[in-house]
C-alpha cells in the first residue's frame, strides 16, 4: 500500500479501536490478520480475523480491565508505505480497582486497504506489577 492509503486506513482504524467499535474493526482487518503481543504479556499471538477481533474488543483486556473506564490516546502516528507506527497511552481501572496507565507502540502492516498484522510493544514489567503477575 502507498503511504497515503495506509494513513487513511489508520485514520479510520484508530478511532474505531478507541471506541471498541467491533463492526468497524472487523471491516478493517484482513481475513488472515495477526496480533502479536510481547511474549512476556503471556497472551497471543492471535491469528485470523475472528480471533483477532475477539481479542481486541474485550477477549484480552476485558479479563484485566473495567472496559467502561478504558481510554486510548494516540499521540504520534508515523506512516511509511504499508507500515504505520503508533505511540499511544492506555488508561483504565483494573478489575481489582487499581489505576493503570501504560504507554504502547503498535506497528501495523497493511495490505489491500486493511490491517494485516499488528505487533504490540509495551512496558510489561509495569503491567505485571499493576495486574499482579509480577511481585515488586
N, C-alpha and C positions, 0 to 999 in steps of 0.2 A: 504494500500500500504506500501511497505517497504521504508525505508529512502532513499536508493539509487534510487528507481523508482521515488519518489517524487522530489528528487534533479534533476534528468534528465528531468523531466517534467518542473520544474522551469527554467532549462537552455534553454528550447525551448520557454516557455511562456513569460518570461521577455523580451527577445529581440523583440518578436512579439508585445508585449504591447508597448514597447518603440517606435517601428516603426509604430504603429497603423495599423498593418497588420491584417485586418479583416478576411481574408481567413484562415490564420494560427490560429488565436484566436478561430474562430468558430470550428476548428477541435480539439481544446484542451479543450473545455467546454463540460460538461455533458448536456444531454437534459434538466435536471431539475436544472441547475446551478442557483446560487443565489449570488447577490451582495448586501451587507448591508453597507450603509454609516452611519456616525454619524447622529443621529436624528436631531441635530442642523444644519446639512447641508441642510435640507429641501428637500431632494431628496431620491427616493427609498423607500423601497427596490425594487430591480429588480429581477424577478423570471422567469426562463425559458431561454434557450439558446438564442433565438432570441432577447428577451428584454434586456438581459444582454449584448449581443454583440452590439446591437444598442446603449445602454447607454455608454459602454466602448469606442466605436470608434467615439464618437462625439455627441451623444444624450445628454449627460450631459455637458461635457467640451466644446463642440462646441458652446454652448449658452453663455459661460463665457469667453473663450479664443480664440485668433487667433491661430488655430491649427498648422499653419506653424511655430510658434515660440515655440511650446511646446517641452520640453525636460524632460525626466525622467531618473534619475540616481539612480540605486540601489547600495548601498554600503555594505549592510550586508544581507546575506541570512542564516537563521538558519532552519535546517530541522530535524524533528524527526518523524519517521513513516509516517503517511499520512498528516502531517501538516508542512507547511512552513511559517515562519515569515520573512517578507522582509521590511527592512528600506530603504526608498528612498526619493529623493527630486524631486519635480516638479517645474519647472520654465517655465514661459510663459508671454506673454503680453496679458492683458485682452482686451476684445472687446472695452473697453473705453480707451485703451492706457496705462494703469498702468502696472508697473512691478510686477510680482507675483512670490514669491519663498516661498515654504512651504515644511515642512518635514512630511512624512507619515509613517505609519506602516500598512502593509496589512498582514492579516493572512489568509492563503489559506488552505482549506481542500480538499484533492484529493481522487479520487475514480476511479478505473478501468482505470488508466492511463490518467485521465483528471481532470481538476479543477471543483469541485462540489460546493464549497462555498467560497466566499471572504468576509471578514469583514475589512472595512477600518477605520483607526483611523487617525485623523489629527487635526491641530490647527484650528478649525472652527471659533474662535474669530478673529484670524488674517485674515482668508479667508473672513469673513464677513466684516471686515473693508476695505480690499482692494477692494472687489467686491461691496461694498456699501450696504450690508444687515444690517450692524451694524454701527451706528454713534459713533465716539470716545467720 
